[in-house]
């Protein structure tokens, strides 16, 4: 679980601290945009490939080697002499950290006693959600108290601790051997799928900056990625791989849970992207100031997560999912009433509702995924469990990127729309515009050398006011969109079939066995 937190935390720190890294490393905007993309492409690549590595070598060997490599790469990244070297190290960090989530989760699910499953769910959910929300505060504290290098060194220090836990917690096992008559595992199909998925991820992450289909780089990434994914699918159907069992994923429950996971990652953007974007762009907040707006949410999230786990053992898991996503939707609709006068304190009520919803929804989601594994019998079939973990790792990364890309494009498009609409009413020569310019000019006279300079500054302030209002209206549209997404997710949850055996029945059976 520490490994999953480390992989998530570095990605969040790279995203939050990109402006500080750009200044410290003397990078332009285009070059710095590849910092987060390179790391996440590495994560995306190893998502499908980790199934092959885990099945071929076992989780202990893979996690120990990857955690050691991850620590070394994070340690030396601040000393990279060239930008190309930094990008290479980021890719290698992503390749190693990408194994933490699927292999750790599959091992935990196979080895944790069933009577502790609910506790494991609560710890795992707290691990992921809380890590996401503390990045702003931690990055701001690093820049003031230590150095930007600790964006990388934090994970370098903690990764050896993960290695110690893996060494003590996962017993040594012999190398897995194929059964007699079973075909030997092949790495080619996994390689095609991994490279293709990484290319598609990079295309999505850079699409807005590259102007989508008008860019040769974007087109090359999309076409090449799609070609490799198709090649992987064709190869699998011609030469089935013994380390993956796609028929296990054809059931309706995993597919619907995958959509719920995508919706959760999309709704999570309200707290980790939309609110910080508003505070930094409209109110001029720094990361240190944004941090407290998000940091205190960890407490209600933990409490809500514990409540969700308590309810998992007593009611239908779909009710918990619906309650969580309903609260998240309500929090987004509360934020849709914002104005350009809102500061961080104005978000407290809506953020509280959102944090409660996030804690309940994510614990309910992880609990539903584990419940499906238990009901399907995959707990005793290693290949099915690896397939399941690799599938949800891919959905978690790729679905999250689709949501983030769409939100970035939507926010920019709506800002342009509102700017044009507002601009129609702020034309040169109109009575309202002239009165506002005259008032601003009078206020600037004391600080300007001439009347023309004062009028120029007044015009600049008016333009900034229009941009501020346009961005505020665009953020409002984002919250309305997220509210609609929560309603769509409730429809998906309503379409899920009830689980054959709920946690309350499992707990009752285990209690009867102990008695």
C-alpha positions in Angstrom: 0.0 0.0 0.0 3.0 2.3 0.6 4.0 1.6 -3.0 0.6 2.7 -4.4 0.9 5.9 -2.3 4.4 6.6 -3.6 3.4 6.2 -7.2 0.4 8.5 -6.8 2.2 11.1 -4.7 5.1 11.6 -7.2 2.6 12.1 -10.0 0.6 14.7 -8.0 3.8 16.5 -6.9 5.0 16.7 -10.5 1.6 18.2 -11.5 1.3 20.6 -8.6 5.0 21.7 -8.7 5.4 22.0 -12.5 5.7 25.8 -12.4 8.4 25.6 -9.7 10.3 22.9 -11.6 10.1 24.9 -14.8 11.8 27.8 -13.0 14.4 25.7 -11.2 15.4 23.8 -14.3 15.2 26.8 -16.7 12.7 25.1 -19.0 10.2 26.6 -21.4 6.5 25.8 -21.2 6.5 23.2 -24.0 9.5 21.4 -22.6 8.2 21.3 -19.0 4.8 19.9 -20.1 6.6 16.6 -20.9 7.7 16.2 -17.3 4.4 14.8 -16.0 3.6 13.2 -19.4 6.8 11.1 -19.4 6.3 9.8 -15.9 2.7 8.9 -16.6 3.5 7.3 -19.9 5.9 5.0 -18.0 3.1 4.1 -15.6 0.7 3.5 -18.4 3.3 1.3 -20.2 3.9 -1.0 -17.3 0.2 -1.4 -16.4 -0.6 -4.2 -18.9 3.1 -5.4 -18.8 3.0 -5.9 -15.0 0.7 -8.8 -15.5 3.4 -10.6 -17.5 6.2 -9.7 -15.0 4.1 -10.8 -12.0 3.1 -14.1 -13.6 6.7 -14.8 -14.8 8.8 -13.8 -11.8 6.4 -13.5 -8.9 5.4 -10.2 -7.1 8.3 -10.3 -4.5 11.1 -10.2 -7.1 9.4 -7.6 -9.3 8.5 -5.3 -6.4 11.9 -5.5 -4.7 13.8 -4.7 -8.0 11.4 -2.0 -9.1 11.3 -0.3 -5.7 15.1 -0.2 -5.6 15.3 1.2 -9.2 12.6 3.7 -8.4 14.5 5.0 -5.4 17.7 5.4 -7.4 16.0 7.2 -10.2 14.2 9.7 -7.9 17.5 10.3 -6.1 19.5 11.2 -9.2 16.8 13.1 -11.1 17.6 16.6 -9.6 21.2 16.1 -10.9 20.2 15.4 -14.5 22.6 17.4 -16.7 20.4 17.6 -19.7 16.6 17.7 -20.3 16.7 14.5 -22.3 18.4 12.7 -19.4 15.7 14.0 -17.0 12.9 12.8 -19.3 14.6 9.4 -19.5 14.8 9.1 -15.7 11.1 10.1 -15.4 10.1 7.4 -17.9 12.2 4.8 -15.9 10.6 6.0 -12.7 7.2 5.5 -14.2 8.1 2.0 -15.5 9.2 1.0 -12.0 6.4 2.7 -10.0 3.8 1.3 -12.3 4.2 -2.2 -10.9 3.4 -1.1 -7.3 -0.3 -0.8 -7.7 -1.4 -4.0 -9.6 1.1 -6.4 -8.0 0.7 -5.1 -4.4 -3.1 -5.1 -4.7 -3.2 -8.6 -6.2 -0.9 -10.0 -3.5 -2.9 -8.3 -0.7 -6.2 -9.7 -2.0 -4.8 -13.3 -2.2 -3.1 -13.3 1.2 -5.2 -11.1 3.6 -7.6 -13.2 5.7 -11.2 -12.6 4.7 -12.2 -11.4 8.1 -9.7 -8.4 7.6 -10.8 -7.6 4.0 -12.9 -4.6 5.1 -10.1 -3.2 7.1 -7.7 -3.6 4.2 -10.2 -1.8 1.9 -10.4 1.2 4.3 -6.6 1.5 4.6 -6.1 1.3 0.9 -8.8 3.9 0.1 -7.4 6.3 2.7 -4.0 5.7 1.3 -4.9 6.8 -2.3 -7.5 9.5 -1.7 -5.7 11.3 1.1 -2.4 11.2 -0.8 -4.0 13.0 -3.6 -5.2 16.0 -1.4 -2.0 16.7 0.5 0.2 17.4 -2.5 -0.4 21.2 -2.6 0.4 21.8 1.0 3.4 19.5 1.0 4.9 21.0 -2.2 4.4 24.5 -0.9 6.1 23.6 2.4 9.0 22.0 0.5 9.6 25.1 -1.5 9.7 27.3 1.6 11.5 25.0 4.0 13.7 22.7 1.9 14.2 22.6 -1.8 12.4 21.8 -5.1 14.7 18.7 -5.2 12.6 17.1 -2.5 9.8 16.7 -5.0 11.9 13.7 -6.1 13.8 12.9 -3.0 10.7 12.3 -0.9 9.9 9.2 -2.8 13.6 8.2 -2.9 13.7 8.2 0.9 10.4 6.3 1.3 11.0 3.6 -1.4 13.6 1.7 0.7 11.0 1.5 3.5 8.7 -0.1 1.0 11.4 -2.6 0.0 11.8 -3.5 3.7 8.1 -4.2 4.0 8.1 -6.2 0.8 11.1 -8.2 2.0 9.4 -9.0 5.4 5.8 -9.3 4.2 6.0 -11.4 1.0 7.6 -14.8 1.5 10.2 -16.1 -1.1 8.6 -18.3 -3.6 10.0 -20.5 -6.5 9.6 -19.2 -10.0 6.2 -20.0 -11.4 6.3 -22.9 -13.8 3.9 -23.5 -16.7 1.6 -26.4 -16.4 2.3 -29.5 -18.6 0.9 -28.9 -22.1 0.3 -25.2 -21.4 1.9 -22.7 -23.9 4.8 -20.7 -22.6 4.0 -17.1 -21.7 4.9 -14.6 -24.4 6.0 -11.0 -23.8 5.3 -9.7 -27.3 1.6 -9.2 -27.0 2.0 -7.4 -23.7 4.8 -5.3 -25.2 2.5 -4.2 -28.1 -0.4 -3.4 -25.8 1.9 -1.5 -23.3 3.6 0.6 -26.0 0.3 1.4 -27.7 -1.4 2.4 -24.4 1.5 4.6 -23.5 1.4 6.3 -26.9 -2.3 6.9 -26.6 -1.8 8.3 -23.1 0.9 10.7 -24.3 -1.3 11.8 -27.2 -4.2 12.6 -24.8 -1.9 14.4 -22.3 -0.3 16.6 -24.9 -3.3 17.0 -27.3 -4.5 20.3 -25.9 -1.1 21.9 -26.2 -0.4 20.4 -29.6 -3.8 21.5 -31.0 -5.0 18.0 -31.5 -5.2 16.8 -35.2 -3.4 19.9 -36.4 -0.2 18.5 -34.9 1.9 15.8 -36.6 3.2 14.6 -33.3 -0.4 14.0 -32.0 -1.4 12.2 -35.2 1.7 10.0 -35.1 1.1 9.0 -31.4 -2.6 8.2 -32.0 -2.1 6.2 -35.2 0.9 4.3 -33.9 -0.8 3.6 -30.5 -4.0 2.3 -32.1 -2.0 0.1 -34.5 0.0 -1.5 -31.7 -3.1 -2.1 -29.5 -4.9 -3.8 -32.5 -1.7 -5.9 -33.1 -1.8 -7.0 -29.5 -5.5 -8.0 -29.7 -5.0 -9.9 -33.0 -2.0 -11.7 -31.5 -3.9 -12.7 -28.3 -6.8 -14.2 -30.3 -4.4 -16.1 -32.6 -2.0 -17.2 -29.8 -3.7 -17.0 -26.4 -1.4 -16.1 -23.6 -1.6 -18.3 -20.4 -1.0 -15.2 -18.2 -4.2 -13.4 -19.1 -7.8 -14.5 -19.1 -9.9 -12.0 -21.0 -13.1 -14.1 -20.7 -13.0 -13.4 -17.0 -13.6 -9.7 -17.8 -16.6 -10.2 -20.1 -19.0 -10.2 -17.2 -21.2 -7.2 -16.8 -20.0 -6.3 -13.2 -16.3 -5.6 -14.0 -17.4 -3.5 -17.0 -19.8 -1.4 -15.1 -17.3 -1.0 -12.2 -14.7 0.2 -14.7 -17.2 2.9 -15.8 -17.8 3.8 -12.2 -14.0 4.1 -11.7 -13.8 6.4 -14.7 -16.6 8.6 -13.3 -14.9 8.7 -9.9 -11.6 9.9 -11.4 -13.5 12.5 -13.4 -15.5 13.8 -10.4 -12.3 13.9 -8.3 -11.1 16.7 -10.7 -13.5 19.0 -8.9 -11.3 19.1 -5.8 -7.9 18.5 -7.2 -8.1 20.5 -10.4 -11.1 22.8 -10.8 -11.0 24.5 -7.4 -7.2 25.0 -7.4 -7.4 26.4 -11.0 -10.0 28.9 -9.9 -8.0 30.0 -6.8 -4.8 30.4 -8.6 -6.1 32.0 -11.8 -8.8 34.3 -10.3 -7.7 34.9 -6.7 -3.9 34.6 -7.3 -3.3 31.9 -4.7 0.0 30.1 -4.5 0.4 26.4 -3.6 1.0 27.3 0.0 -2.4 29.2 0.1 -4.3 26.5 -1.9 -3.0 23.7 0.3 -5.1 24.6 3.4 -8.3 24.6 1.3 -7.6 20.9 0.4 -5.6 19.6 3.3 -8.3 19.7 6.0 -10.5 17.5 3.7 -8.4 14.5 4.7 -10.1 14.3 8.1 -13.7 14.0 6.9 -12.5 11.7 4.1 -11.0 9.3 6.6 -14.2 9.4 8.8 -16.4 8.9 5.7 -14.3 6.1 4.5 -14.6 4.3 7.9 -18.3 4.8 7.8 -18.5 3.3 4.3 -16.5 0.3 5.4 -18.8 -0.1 8.4 -21.8 0.0 6.1 -20.3 -2.4 3.6 -20.7 -5.1 6.2 -24.4 -4.3 6.7 -26.0 -3.0 3.5 -25.9 -3.5 -0.3 -22.7 -2.1 -1.8 -24.7 -0.3 -4.5 -26.4 1.8 -1.9 -23.0 3.0 -0.6 -21.8 3.8 -4.1 -25.0 5.7 -4.8 -24.7 7.7 -1.6 -21.1 8.6 -2.3 -21.6 9.7 -5.8 -24.8 11.6 -4.9 -22.9 13.6 -2.3 -20.1 14.3 -4.8 -22.7 15.6 -7.3 -24.3 17.7 -4.6 -21.0 19.3 -3.7 -20.3 20.1 -7.4 -23.7 21.8 -7.7 -23.1 23.8 -4.6 -19.9 25.1 -6.2 -21.8 26.0 -9.4 -23.0 29.1 -7.5 -19.6 30.6 -7.2 -18.7 34.2 -8.2 -15.4 35.9 -8.8 -15.6 37.2 -5.2 -15.3 33.7 -3.7 -12.1 32.9 -1.7 -10.9 29.6 -0.2 -13.3 30.0 2.8 -16.3 30.1 0.6 -15.6 26.5 -0.6 -15.7 25.1 2.9 -19.3 23.8 2.9 -19.2 22.4 -0.6 -15.7 20.9 -0.1 -17.0 19.2 3.1 -19.8 17.6 1.1 -17.4 16.6 -1.6 -14.9 15.1 0.8 -17.6 13.0 2.5 -18.7 11.8 -0.9 -15.2 11.0 -2.1 -14.5 8.9 1.1 -17.8 7.0 0.8 -17.6 6.6 -3.0 -14.0 5.4 -3.2 -14.3 2.9 -0.3 -17.6 1.7 -1.8 -15.9 1.3 -5.2 -12.9 -0.6 -3.9 -15.2 -2.7 -1.7 -17.4 -3.5 -4.8 -14.3 -4.5 -6.8 -13.1 -6.8 -4.0 -16.6 -8.2 -3.6 -16.7 -9.1 -7.2 -13.4 -10.8 -7.0 -14.6 -12.8 -4.0 -17.9 -13.8 -5.6 -16.2 -14.8 -8.9 -13.8 -17.1 -7.3 -10.8 -15.3 -8.7 -9.1 -15.1 -5.3 -7.9 -18.7 -5.7 -6.9 -18.3 -9.4 -3.8 -16.2 -9.7 -4.1 -15.6 -13.5 -7.6 -14.2 -13.1 -6.5 -12.0 -10.2 -3.5 -10.6 -12.2 -5.8 -10.0 -15.2 -8.3 -8.2 -12.9 -5.6 -6.0 -11.3 -3.9 -5.1 -14.6 -7.3 -4.3 -16.2 -8.2 -1.8 -13.4 -4.7 -0.3 -13.3 -5.1 0.4 -17.0 -8.6 1.8 -16.5 -7.5 3.9 -13.5 -4.7 5.6 -15.5 -6.3 5.8 -18.9 -9.8 6.7 -17.7 -8.4 9.4 -15.4 -6.4 10.9 -18.3 -9.4 10.9 -20.6 -11.4 12.8 -17.9 -8.5 15.3 -17.2 -8.0 15.9 -20.9 -11.7 16.5 -21.5 -11.9 18.8 -18.5 -9.0 20.9 -19.7 -10.4 21.2 -23.2 -13.9 22.0 -21.8 -12.6 24.7 -19.5 -10.6 26.4 -22.2 -13.5 26.2 -24.7 -16.0 27.6 -22.2 -13.6 30.4 -21.2 -13.3 31.5 -24.9 -17.1 31.4 -25.3 -17.8 33.5 -22.2 -15.0 35.9 -23.1 -16.6 36.5 -26.5 -20.0 36.9 -25.0 -18.8 39.4 -22.4 -16.6 41.2 -25.0 -19.7 42.0 -27.0 -20.9 44.2 -24.2 -17.5 45.8 -23.6 -16.9 47.4 -26.9 -15.0 50.6 -27.5 -17.3 53.6 -27.6 -20.2 52.0 -25.7 -21.6 54.0 -22.8 -20.9 51.4 -20.1 -17.4 50.8 -21.3 -16.6 54.5 -21.5 -17.9 55.0 -17.9 -15.8 52.1 -16.6 -12.7 53.3 -18.4 -13.2 56.9 -17.2 -13.5 55.7 -13.6 -10.4 53.4 -13.8 -8.4 56.2 -15.5 -9.3 58.6 -12.7 -8.0 56.1 -10.2 -4.7 55.6 -12.1 -4.0 59.3 -12.5 -2.0 59.5 -9.3 0.4 56.7 -10.4 0.7 57.6 -14.0 3.0 60.2 -15.7 0.4 61.2 -18.4 -3.3 60.8 -19.1 -2.5 58.4 -21.9 -0.5 56.1 -19.6 -3.4 56.1 -17.1 -5.9 55.3 -19.8 -3.7 52.4 -21.1 -3.5 50.9 -17.6 -7.3 51.4 -17.2 -7.9 49.5 -20.5 -5.6 46.7 -19.3 -7.5 46.4 -16.0 -10.8 46.2 -17.9 -9.5 43.4 -20.1 -8.3 41.5 -17.0 -11.7 42.0 -15.4 -13.3 40.5 -18.5 -10.9 37.5 -18.4 -11.5 37.0 -14.7 -15.3 36.9 -15.2 -15.0 34.6 -18.2 -12.8 32.2 -16.3 -15.2 32.2 -13.4 -18.2 31.4 -15.6 -16.2 28.6 -17.3 -15.4 27.1 -13.9 -19.1 27.3 -13.1 -19.8 25.3 -16.2 -17.3 22.7 -15.2 -19.1 22.2 -11.9 -22.4 21.8 -13.7 -20.8 19.3 -16.0 -19.4 17.3 -13.0 -22.9 17.4 -11.5 -24.4 15.9 -14.6 -21.6 13.2 -14.6 -22.6 12.2 -11.1 -26.2 11.6 -12.3 -24.8 9.5 -15.2 -22.8 7.5 -12.7 -25.9 6.9 -10.6 -27.6 5.4 -13.7 -24.6 3.1 -14.2 -24.7 2.0 -10.5 -28.5 1.3 -10.8 -27.7 -1.0 -13.8 -25.4 -3.2 -11.7 -26.7 -6.6 -10.6 -26.8 -7.4 -6.9 -23.8 -9.4 -5.7 -24.6 -13.1 -5.0 -23.0 -12.8 -1.6 -22.6 -9.5 0.3 -20.0 -8.7 3.0 -22.6 -9.1 5.8 -23.2 -12.7 4.7 -19.4 -13.4 4.5 -18.8 -11.9 7.9 -21.7 -14.0 9.4 -20.3 -17.2 7.9 -16.8 -16.5 9.2 -18.2 -15.7 12.6 -20.1 -19.0 12.6 -16.9 -20.9 11.6 -14.9 -19.3 14.4 -17.7 -20.1 16.9 
